[in-house]
Amino acid sequence: MSRINRQLISGELELPETSHLGLGSSQFILHKKSRSKKPPAERDERTSDYCVQLLPGGYREHLAKEDENAVGLNMVLVWEPRWGVFVARAKGQSRLTVSRKQEEGRADFPFRKPVALEVGDVLVADFCRYEFLFAEPTLNSRDLRKFRSPRGLIPGYLRLEKLGQGNSSEVFLMLDPDGRKVAVKFLLPHLQHDVEARASFEREGQTALSFRHECLLDVLQVGTNDAQEKFMISEYMSEGSVRDTLARDGSLPYPEVKDICLDLASGLAYLHKRKVVHRDVKPSNIFRHGERTVLGDFGIVKGLDRGSAESTGFTVGTPGYMAPEHFRGRTEPRSDQYALGVVLVECLTGRPMFETDDPMALAHMSDEERAKPLELLPGELPENARSAILRMLSYLPEERYGDVLEAAGEFS
């Protein structure tokens, strides 16, 4: 599978004259250019194009001779017309390195004073490696920028593709400096300058960093890139979310749902033991890789640093998965148990338990309306699993199981 102009393509496609090609982990710009009418001997090398390429096999940035060209945070490349070369300069007290080809191989040397670059030099800045190249003019920087936004760029990381987008963030698949695939979440552009949104995103990341459990998504780093965009790096779950699985395969068989339930219950029990309520258990926050299922997105967990999780004072969450008490601004561990029951129904039937997302309609739904979707449960479902779901979805928290592990045990 390849991407052309960010669209997934599996068949033939006639390419526009300018196209962004994503082939595996490599990115290319295809651009039609007219053949030069000048014979090669008449071309003036000083007007030819130079670029730096992020290694290995990353994007190319064409260098503008009239401007300072930033490379990473602490290096600039400037055209020196007297000598007909680009000069690399370090900013501040940063120690930068140039690797240059020599007869006996390559030699690496740090520099503080400006250095005139030779084609083939490799610049090391902010954990990234860039090769300085000479090329005939193709795309100018302005053309390239409409394909390459700074979004998703982190020193040392290579962006591969966009995985998805939610209400406040978007997620990209990237390669870390060691070549491992990771998922990187960014705030959406219109929220990057919102003080509250940035603080909430930072809080979510720091909360997730404090969790260590095999059934919770492993968040590796929280930071800000050189474009001042907040990001969060986590492990990459190759099979995507349970929402993706249901959209692709429809309903899931009971043995598979049982495994999902046991993993989720284990992760939730870990949170509940720490007096934390997740409050947003739903298929799009549940991720899979091989036989492992994990719960992610800790943006609205409650109880970690604000006292008791018994009362929130306000309502946040996804209406279709919220327990009745959640609509009244109160959550507790058994509220997550209710949401898990809704997820199990959706997995077994292949469709959301409630068709509406209207909070008022869901908050005032009668017992008969709540029970109606359960008629769609498959007939071959074991009776103990059916009765377990019914109890997990009880209107009153005290009528549910004492804890989520007990509920998962009965369902299984």
Secondary structure, 3 states (H helix, E strand, C coil): CEEECCEEECCCCCCCCEEEEEECCEEEEEECCCCCCCCHHHCCHHHCEEEEEEECCCCEEECCCCCCEEECCCEEEEEECCCCEEEEEECCCCCEEEEEEECCEEEEEEECCCEECCCCCEEEECCEEEEEEEECCCCCHHHHHCCCCCCCCCCCCEEEEEEEECCCEEEEEEECCCCCEEEEEEECHHHCCCHHHHHHHHHHHHHHHCCCCCCECCEEEEEECCCCCEEEEEECCCCCEHHHHHHHHCCCCHHHHHHHHHHHHHHHHHHHHCCCECCCCCHHHEEEECCEEEECCCCCCECCCCCCCCECCCCCCCHHHCCHHHHCCECCHHHHHHHHHHHHHHHHHCCCCCCCCCHHHHHCCCHHHHHHHHHHCCCCCCHHHHHHHHHHCCCCHHHCCCCHHHHHHHHC
